Amino acid sequence: MIVSREMTKILQEKLPEPYHTLSRWIDHAILNSNYAFPAACVLSTIGLNGFPNARNVSLKEFRYPYLIITSSLNSVKAKEINQNSHVALTFWWESLRRQIRIQGVASEIDDKDADRYFSERNKSSQAVSSISEQSKPIAQFEVLKETYETFLTANQERTIPRPNHWKGFKIEPIQMEFLEFEDSRFHRRVLYLQEKGNWIKSEIQP
């Protein structure tokens, strides 16, 4: 799920900028790209060692004004967000020649939303989330794999409850940049900055 039912209603009434463009571009990528994961993006955080850290994640939902991702709270990215809530998201669709760069502030989603997102995952993904202590070293991969397969088999006909450590984050943008790529490198770039609750739009040079 990328756009909630509430969002569909808001879209009919037209979202304010820059959220309208954000929604249109993500929706266009989902409908018109041939990517297996068109809602994938790069999440960048401030690492525990002070260096930037980045990884690909899947956007679960755009619920105005938040972009929502899920994760284990034991993961490195969750620990980094809890230490410094300032994050960035980058979307890049090569076939569509578009990029979105977002800076924002992350906070935890509530348990009700976490339960819903977990229930939407397939059985194998739920099993991995249940048995894995994400990002921790392992002595033997095959031992962890055996644990996963045993857990999955035992719960194949059961509902797997959401582990307490599995949750997610909602990111509220404070800056968005939309880029339309040109072979000439004369790209069109539109920047929105939030100032005192208002969005200030400007075009910036390629």
Secondary structure, 3 states (H helix, E strand, C coil): CCECHHHHHHHHCCCCCCHHHHHHHHHHHHHHCCCCCCCEEEEEEECCCCCEEEEEEECCEEECCEEEEEEECCCHHHHHHHHCCEEEEEEEEHHHCEEEEEEEEEEECCHHHHHHHHHCCCHHHHHHHHHCCCCCCCCCHHHHHHHHHHHHHHCCCCCCCCCCCEEEEEEEEEEEEEEECCCCCCCEEEEEEEECCEEEEEEECC
